Every structure is written in C-alpha cells, then in structure tokens.
Amino acid sequence: MKLMILLICLIPTFAMAYIPEPDMILEKTADKHGRGLYLIDQDVIFIDNNVSYTVHEQWIIDDGYNARMRAQGKKQLQDRLDITIIYNDKKKYYLDASGNLKADNNYTSWIEPFFHFRSKDGLKSHLLNTKILSASDFNQYEQLKNSAKDKAYVKPGFVNLARVNGSISWAFGTPTPLSAESAYPGLWIEQDGFHIDKVRLSDGTEVTATDYSRYSNGLYFPKIRRIKFKDSMVEIHTKEVRTMSSSSSNKKLLRPNDIGKEDKDRWLKMPSDSSLIIDFYTYAR
C-alpha cells in the first residue's frame, strides 16, 4: 500500500517537472561522444535456436554517419561470416555475395549512430530519420516559445521524464498509451550523466545501454548493450576502445571505394543456418 501511494505521488511530480531545452540535452549528450577517430572492438552474442554464436566486430568511428565495421565469426562461425561495411553520408556500402559494391540508405533499424554523434544537429537528424520525432515537433515547440509572453517557460511536448535501469532519464518521443498495440519509438537520455540509456525504433528494435566508462578524448561508451530484435535478444560486449590518428591513411579506410581493393577476401559470407544473424547484419547493421 505504501509503495502504491508513493507511485501515485510521483506521477504529478514527473508530469509537472521542469524539462530543459531539448537542444541543450542533445548537445550535452553529443559532448560525451568524444573527438577524433576511435577503434572499438566488441563481441556480439546471439542466442538462436538454443545455440550461442559470437561475432567479433571492429569499428572505426569518425562520427555517427561515418564509420567502418568489420564483423568476423568466432568459434563455429569462424571462416563462415566475414563482412565489411562502410557508413558514409547516411548510406552504407558493402559487397554482395558476388563481390559487387552495393549502397543502401535504409536507416530504420540502425541504432549505432546514436552513440557516436558529436553534435546536437547530428542527433536531431537521426531522431528525424528514424521517425522518433518529426520536424513539426521541433517547429511547434519553437512557435510556442516565440509566442510566449515575457519569455515564459514552455515545456517541450516531446520530452518527458521516465525511469530506465533504475535512473531518471529524459525521454524523447511520444509516450506509449496503455491502449497501444506496440510500444512507440523513443530515445532515453540519463538525466545526470547525459548518457544514452535506451533507444527504441519504429520497427520495435530496442537497445538498453549500461555500465558506461570514460575513454580518451572525452568518449563515454557503454560496456554492455542488450538489443531486442525480432523477438530475440542480442548482447554486445565492449572489449577495447582506443583512439586512432586522423592520418590520411586512416581516413582512407572510411571511403566506400576502399572496399574491394584492400579487402577482396572480405566479401559477404553469411551462415545459412541462423536467420537471426542474417537478419541482424542485413537490417540492424
């Protein structure tokens, strides 16, 4: 009974709580994403048909829309899965099974950029591209602010307070009503640390990020991310994060035309007996 009373008391507190400028929240979040090039090693763990698979990913990160990823299968997937993808200017480039360079701009299930944008404009752009928010959300808020008398405080209608992993977060997006058949998309940013706690996309893909650590050049990055993807769970464990020089040779690795020159032996190899892995690297990477 006491717990119920406490929860009831908290509801109006959350509803009336002061919400700062959305741009300020996004800017402070982007400030946690470091400077310069990073090399990130991580293991992606799949459980499919009661069998555990591990794929090692190595990322070269410049920012949210410019990166390179190589995924290689481990153990029973060794020599059976080897993928290189370059992300450049809102497109991803990869080689198909025949070795032809392909480009895809399907960003509806791509979560990774949220953790690497270095500007509020980049984060805002991805909120729009993934349909978590619309341009009219920001426009209406600006109109309300401009029309407010004596610069009175205007609460942004698309940011609320919510709890994630036991902490309070700024929740961007429309809250999911109880009558909804599926959860609405959203972005949750931890209130004090301005780390990304959770992302949910319009297709239902959802990631929660925990155990943040600080790395060189001001990067804060989670050690564990859990992704709910097509009724399955995928875990990503960060193994190592280190900086790279911004030399011309390293920058060259981020150019789409680099695939197929130095990486001819890294053509797409997908295991045929795991639909989860195929779907993940087709739609979520």
C-alpha positions in Angstrom: 0.0 0.0 0.0 2.8 2.4 0.9 4.5 1.7 -2.4 1.3 2.4 -4.3 0.9 5.7 -2.5 4.5 6.6 -3.3 4.0 5.8 -7.0 0.8 7.9 -7.1 2.5 10.8 -5.5 5.4 10.6 -8.1 3.0 10.8 -11.1 2.2 14.5 -10.8 5.8 15.2 -9.9 7.0 13.7 -13.2 4.2 15.4 -15.1 5.0 18.9 -13.8 8.8 18.6 -13.7 10.9 21.2 -15.4 12.3 20.0 -18.7 15.3 21.9 -20.1 15.7 22.9 -23.7 15.8 19.8 -25.9 18.8 21.3 -27.8 20.7 21.6 -24.5 20.0 17.9 -23.6 21.2 16.8 -27.1 24.2 19.0 -27.0 25.4 17.7 -23.6 24.8 14.1 -24.9 26.8 14.7 -28.0 29.6 16.2 -25.9 30.0 12.7 -24.3 30.8 11.1 -27.7 34.5 12.1 -27.9 36.7 13.7 -30.5 38.6 12.2 -33.5 38.8 8.6 -34.7 38.2 5.6 -32.4 38.8 1.9 -32.9 36.3 -0.1 -30.9 36.4 -3.9 -30.5 33.3 -5.6 -29.4 31.7 -9.1 -29.3 28.1 -9.6 -30.4 26.5 -12.6 -28.8 23.4 -14.3 -30.4 21.2 -17.0 -29.0 19.4 -18.7 -31.9 17.6 -22.0 -31.6 19.2 -22.5 -28.2 22.7 -22.2 -29.7 25.1 -19.4 -28.8 27.0 -17.6 -31.6 29.7 -14.9 -31.2 30.7 -12.4 -33.8 33.6 -10.1 -33.3 33.1 -6.6 -34.6 35.8 -4.0 -35.1 34.6 -0.4 -35.7 36.5 2.6 -36.9 34.3 5.6 -35.8 34.6 9.1 -37.1 31.1 10.2 -36.2 27.5 8.9 -36.3 27.3 8.8 -40.1 30.9 8.0 -40.9 32.3 4.7 -39.8 33.7 1.3 -40.9 32.7 -2.0 -39.4 34.2 -5.5 -40.0 32.4 -8.4 -38.5 34.0 -11.9 -38.2 32.5 -15.0 -36.8 34.2 -16.8 -33.9 34.3 -20.5 -32.9 31.7 -22.3 -35.1 31.3 -19.2 -37.3 34.9 -18.8 -38.0 35.6 -18.5 -41.7 31.8 -18.6 -42.3 31.0 -15.0 -41.5 33.1 -12.1 -42.7 31.5 -8.7 -43.5 32.9 -5.3 -44.1 30.5 -2.3 -44.2 31.4 1.4 -44.6 28.9 4.0 -43.5 29.3 7.3 -45.3 26.9 10.3 -45.5 23.7 8.4 -44.5 24.4 5.4 -46.7 26.0 2.0 -46.0 28.3 0.4 -48.6 29.1 -3.3 -48.7 30.0 -6.1 -51.1 27.3 -8.6 -52.1 28.0 -12.3 -52.4 29.3 -11.7 -56.0 31.7 -9.0 -54.9 29.7 -6.1 -56.3 29.7 -2.8 -54.3 26.2 -2.0 -53.0 24.7 1.1 -51.4 21.8 1.1 -49.0 20.1 4.1 -47.3 17.7 2.1 -45.1 18.3 3.6 -41.6 15.1 2.5 -39.9 16.8 -0.2 -37.8 20.3 1.3 -37.4 21.0 2.0 -33.8 24.8 2.6 -33.7 24.8 6.3 -34.8 23.0 7.4 -31.7 26.1 6.6 -29.6 28.6 8.5 -31.9 27.2 11.8 -33.0 29.4 14.7 -31.9 26.8 17.4 -32.4 23.2 18.1 -31.4 22.4 18.6 -35.0 23.6 15.0 -35.8 21.5 13.5 -33.0 18.5 15.6 -34.1 18.9 14.5 -37.7 18.9 10.8 -36.7 15.8 11.4 -34.4 14.0 12.6 -37.6 15.5 9.9 -39.9 14.4 7.1 -37.5 10.9 8.7 -37.1 11.3 9.0 -33.3 10.4 12.7 -33.8 9.1 14.8 -36.7 10.2 18.2 -37.9 6.8 19.5 -36.8 7.6 18.5 -33.2 10.5 21.0 -33.2 8.7 23.6 -35.2 5.7 23.7 -33.0 7.9 23.9 -29.9 9.7 26.9 -31.4 6.4 28.6 -32.3 5.1 28.2 -28.8 8.4 29.6 -27.3 8.3 32.6 -29.7 4.6 33.4 -28.8 5.1 33.0 -25.1 4.6 36.2 -23.1 7.6 37.7 -21.3 9.7 34.6 -22.5 7.7 32.4 -20.1 8.9 28.8 -19.8 7.4 26.4 -22.3 7.6 22.7 -21.7 8.6 20.8 -24.8 5.8 18.4 -25.6 8.0 15.7 -26.9 10.4 15.3 -23.9 9.2 13.8 -20.6 10.8 12.2 -17.6 11.0 8.4 -17.3 12.8 5.7 -15.4 15.3 3.4 -17.2 17.6 1.0 -15.4 16.7 2.5 -12.1 17.7 6.1 -13.0 15.7 9.0 -14.3 16.0 9.9 -18.0 14.9 12.5 -20.5 12.5 10.6 -22.8 12.3 11.9 -26.3 9.2 10.9 -28.3 5.5 10.3 -27.7 4.8 8.3 -24.6 3.2 4.9 -25.4 -0.5 4.9 -24.4 -1.9 1.9 -22.5 -4.2 1.2 -25.4 -1.4 0.9 -28.0 -0.7 -2.5 -29.6 3.0 -1.9 -29.7 5.4 0.5 -28.0 6.2 3.8 -29.6 9.7 4.7 -30.6 11.9 6.9 -28.4 15.3 7.9 -27.1 16.1 8.0 -23.4 19.0 10.0 -22.1 20.2 9.7 -18.5 19.3 12.9 -16.6 22.6 13.5 -14.7 25.3 11.9 -16.9 23.7 12.6 -20.3 24.4 9.0 -21.5 22.0 7.2 -23.8 20.1 4.7 -21.6 17.7 3.3 -24.2 16.7 3.6 -27.9 13.5 2.1 -29.4 12.9 2.3 -33.1 9.7 2.2 -35.0 10.1 -1.4 -36.1 10.3 -2.5 -32.4 14.1 -2.8 -32.2 15.2 -1.7 -28.8 18.6 -1.3 -27.1 19.5 -0.6 -23.5 23.0 0.5 -22.6 24.6 0.1 -19.2 28.0 0.3 -17.4 29.4 3.4 -19.1 33.2 4.0 -19.0 35.2 7.1 -19.9 37.9 6.7 -22.6 40.4 9.0 -24.2 39.3 12.3 -25.8 36.2 12.5 -23.8 34.3 9.5 -25.0 31.8 7.8 -22.7 30.7 4.4 -24.0 28.7 1.5 -22.6 30.4 -1.8 -21.9 27.1 -3.8 -22.3 24.2 -3.2 -24.7 21.2 -5.5 -25.0 19.2 -5.4 -28.1 15.7 -6.8 -28.5 15.5 -7.6 -32.2 12.7 -9.5 -33.9 11.6 -11.3 -30.7 15.2 -12.3 -29.9 17.9 -10.9 -27.7 21.4 -9.8 -28.8 24.1 -8.7 -26.4 27.1 -6.5 -27.3 30.1 -6.6 -25.0 32.7 -3.8 -25.5 36.2 -5.3 -25.3 38.5 -2.4 -26.1 38.3 1.3 -27.1 41.3 3.3 -28.3 42.0 6.4 -30.3 43.4 6.5 -33.8 45.3 9.2 -35.5 43.4 11.1 -38.1 46.1 10.4 -40.8 45.2 10.3 -44.4 45.7 6.5 -44.5 43.2 6.0 -41.6 40.7 8.4 -43.2 41.0 6.5 -46.4 39.6 3.4 -44.6 36.3 5.3 -44.4 35.9 5.8 -48.1 33.3 3.5 -49.8 35.6 2.7 -52.7 38.1 1.2 -50.3 36.0 -2.0 -50.1 37.1 -4.5 -52.7 40.6 -3.0 -53.1 42.5 -3.9 -49.9 39.7 -6.2 -48.7 39.0 -8.5 -51.6 39.0 -11.5 -49.3 36.3 -9.9 -47.0 33.3 -10.4 -49.2 29.9 -11.1 -47.7 29.8 -14.6 -46.2 26.6 -15.4 -44.3 25.8 -18.6 -42.4 22.7 -20.2 -43.8 21.6 -21.9 -40.6 20.9 -18.8 -38.5 18.2 -16.5 -39.5 18.8 -14.2 -36.5 22.3 -13.4 -37.6 21.3 -12.9 -41.2 18.5 -10.5 -40.2 20.8 -8.6 -37.8 23.5 -7.9 -40.3 21.0 -7.2 -43.1 18.8 -4.8 -41.2 20.4 -3.7 -38.0 23.9 -3.1 -39.3 
